[in-house]
Amino acid sequence: MPNQLQAEIAIIGGSGLYEIQGFAETAVVDIDTPYGKPSDVITVGELFDVPVAFLPRHGRGHRINPSELPFRANIYALKTLGVKRIVSVSAVGSLQADYEPQHMVVPDQLIDRTRRRDSTFFEDGVVAHVSFADPFCPGVSTVIADGAAGQGIPTHQGATLVVMEGPAFSTRAESNMYRAWGGDIIGMTTLPEAKLAREAEMCYAVMAWVTDYDCWHPDHDDVTVEMVVDNLVANVANSRIILRHIMPELAALGPCDCQTALTNAIITDRRRISEAAYRRLHPIAGTHLDVPMNA
């Protein structure tokens, strides 16, 4: 019988997605981590008979702004539940004319414009450098994109997501600069979430839902909360449909390079790692901490 407090797949719900219809709840888990509490309690259950953990990123009731999110606690808590793959649901603005509101985008690249966020587990005497050239899991990304297209939802696979600090929206100059850089969509929450998931050797991909055209488009109004909320309603409904349909495909995915990201990444001499650091990092790094450097 499966452990009710374990799930290999997690959904991190974005703006407006605080629960999922059809999700058979088996347990509600309140987890403490070395980095504090996650955004909210984590619900563990089944979706289409697949064990799933669900965490609302901003907390139920949308209580936490993007700069205040406990990213490390969120990823750490999911790792302790046995999660290997994460589907992140996010609201984004469009920086390209053909990425229209209520379209779904599955990005494959990132530009980091955040500046106030803790973005690594490896500090205080332990150093690791993970590869992040391709920040999203290709397997999970393909399942998401195929699932959306199969439901008749306009879908774009492969895009550059700019992650800004927030919580205010972009200036017009910034919006045009991001377009000149090659940005396709813009959001506030994928970083450092994606970096931390990679350090924790978890597959991670984003279901990004377009709500607006930021403020660059001459033929559309500048982004407002009212505009975002209007499109969120449709986007959240569609995300729930897709999530229900892709669970069996996600569960069937095999091993992935994301799940060995720490191999040879920790360069600190293991004899120099303190007991406190070892205890803190063991749920994230596991046996990698037991392998001597250069072994």
N, C-alpha and C positions, 0 to 999 in steps of 0.2 A: 504494500500500500504506500503511495507517495507521501512524502512529508508535507503536511499542509502549510508549513512555513518555508517552503522552498519553491522556487520558480526559476526556470532558465531564461524566460523572456520577461522584460519589463516594458511598460508604457509610461513615459513621462508626459503627462497631459499639460498642454499649454493653455493660453488664454481661452477661457470658456469651456474647456474640457476638464470637468471635475469628477465625472463619473461616466461609465460606459454601460449602455443597455445590453442585456444578455450576459453580463458578467456575473458568474455564480460565486459569490463571496464565501470563503471558508475561514478566513482569519483576518483580523486587523492588528497590525504589528506597530508598536510604539518603540522605536529603536533609539538608543543613545549611542553616539559615536565619539571618537576622540576630537571631532570637529564640531560637536554640538548636535542638536536635533535636526533631522531632515525638515523639509518644508511643511510636511504634514505626516500623519500616520500613513503607513503603506498598507494597502489592501491586497491580500493574496487570495487568489481564487482560480476559476477556470473560465476561459473564453473559447467556445467551440471545443471543449474537452482538453484544451491546452493549459497547463499551469502558467499563470501570469501574475506578476506583481504590478500594481498600479500606484503611481505617485503623482498627485497634482503639483506641478512645479511651483506655482505661486501660492499654494495653500488653498483649501476650500474657502470660497468667498473672495479670492484674489487679494490676499493680504500683504504680499511681499513683493517689493519692486525689484526690477532686474538686477540692480547693483547690490541689493541686500540678500540675494538668494544664497542659501547655504549649499553651494555646489558640491563642496567636498563631502559634506555630511550626506547629501543625497546619493552620490555615487557609492560612497563607502557602505551606506546602509543596504543598497541594492546588491552590492557584491557579497555582503554577509548572508544574503538570502539565496545565494547560488546563481544569481543572474549572469548570463553569458551574452545576451543580446538585448539591446535597448532600441526601442522606437521612440524617438522624440517628436512630439507634435508641437508645432510652433506657428505663430502668426507672423507674417513678414510683409514688408512693403516691396513693391516692384520698382526696379530701376530700368526696366526695358518695356517698350510699348506692347510687345506680344505676350508678356507675362501679366495677364489681366486678373483683376479681382475675382475670387472664387476659383482660380486655377490652382492646381497643386504643383509644387516644385520639389524635386529630390536633388539637392545640391551635391556636388562632388568636390568643391573647393571652398576655402575660407580665407577671409581677410580680417585680421584681429585689430579692432579699434577700441577695445576695452582698456581700462587703466586702473581700476580700483579693486580687482578681484584676485583672490588666491587661486593660482592656476596649476599647482602641483601638489602631490602628496610627498614628494621627495625633497626634504629640507631638514634643518636641524641636525646636520651630521650625516645625512645620507643623500647621495646624488645619483640621479638616473637621467639618461637622455634617450627618450623613445623616438622612433621614427614617426614623423607626422606629415610627411610629404603628401600622402593621400589620406585626409582626415576622416573619411567616412568609409564604412564597411561596404564593399561593392555587392556582396551577396544580399545583405539586408536591404540595401538601396534598390536593387533590382526587384526584389519581392514587393516592396512598397510601390514602385512605379508601375509594375505589371498589374498589381492589384487595383490601383486607381484607374488605369486605362481600361481594365476589364469591366469596371463599373460605369464606363462612359464619361468619366471626369476628365476635363482637359488637363493633361499632365506633361511636365517638362522634366526630363531626366538629364542631369549634368548641368550645373550652374554654379556660379561663384556667389557665396553668401557673405556679405559684409556684416560683421557683428559690432555694433556700436555700444557705447556705455549706457545711454539713457539716464533717467526715464523720459526726458524730453525728446521729441522727434528731431530730425536733422534740420539744419539750416539749408536754405536753397543752395548756397555755395558748396556745402558738404555733399548734398545730394548729387549735384553735377560733378563734383570731384570723384565720387565713388563710381559714377557712370564712366568717367574718363579712365578710371583704373581698370575697368572691365567687370565691375560688380553687376550682378543681375538682380539680386534681391537683398533686402536689408532687414536685420532683426536685432534683438537685444539679449538673447539667452543661450545661444548654441555654444558660446565660449564663456568660461573654460570647461563647460560640460563635456564637449567632445574630447578635449585634451585629457581630462581626468578619466574618462571612460577608456581611452587608449592606455593610460598608465595602469589602469586596473584590468587590462587585457580583456575588455568587453567590446563586442561588436556594437557599433553605434551608427545610426543613420537618422535622417530628419525627414519628416513629412511636413513640408513648409507650405502653409496656406496663405495665398496673397489676399490682403484685405484692402490695399490702397496703392496709389502711385507715389508715395512719399510726398515730395513737394516740387519735383523737377518738371512734371508734365504740364505744358502750357494749356492743354485742353481739359484738365481735370482739377478739381479743387484740391487745396493742400490737405494733407492728412489731419484728421481730427479723431478724437475718441468716438464720437458718434458714428463716423464713417466706418471705423474699425469694427465697432460692435454690430452694425448692420450686416456686414459681410461675415462676421464671426458666426452668426446664427446658422447660415448655410454651410459654412466651412466645417463647423463642429458636427453637424448632422452627417455630412459626407465622410468625415474622418472616422466616425463611429462605424459606418457601413464598411469602410475599407478595413479597419482593424479587425472586425469580426471575420472577414473573408480571408485575410492573409495569415492568420494564426497557424493553420496546419502547414503552410509552406515555410514559415519561419521555424517551426519546430522540426521540420525535416532537413534543414540546412546542416551540412557537415562541418568539420573543423575549419578554422579560418586563421589566417596570419595575424589578425587582430588579437587572437587569443594566446599568442606567443610574443607579444610586443616587448616584454621585459627581458627576453633572452639576450644576454650580453649587454643590456642597457644600464644595469647598476654598476657603476665604476668604483664605488667606495670599497675600500678594503674591509671585508666582513669582520675582521678582528677589531675594527675601529667603530663598529656600530654599537651604540649603547643598548642595554637591555630594554629601556623605555622605548627607544625608537624601533627596536625589533618587534616588541609587542604591538606597537601602534601600526606598523606597516605589514605585519604578517598576514592579516586578512586580505590585503591588496596584492602583495608580492609573493606570498606563499613560500615555496621552496627556493625561489630565486635568492632569497636572503641566506640560505644555507649553503649555497655553492660558493666556494672561495673565488675571489677575483682572479681572472686569467686561467681558471681551471679548464 
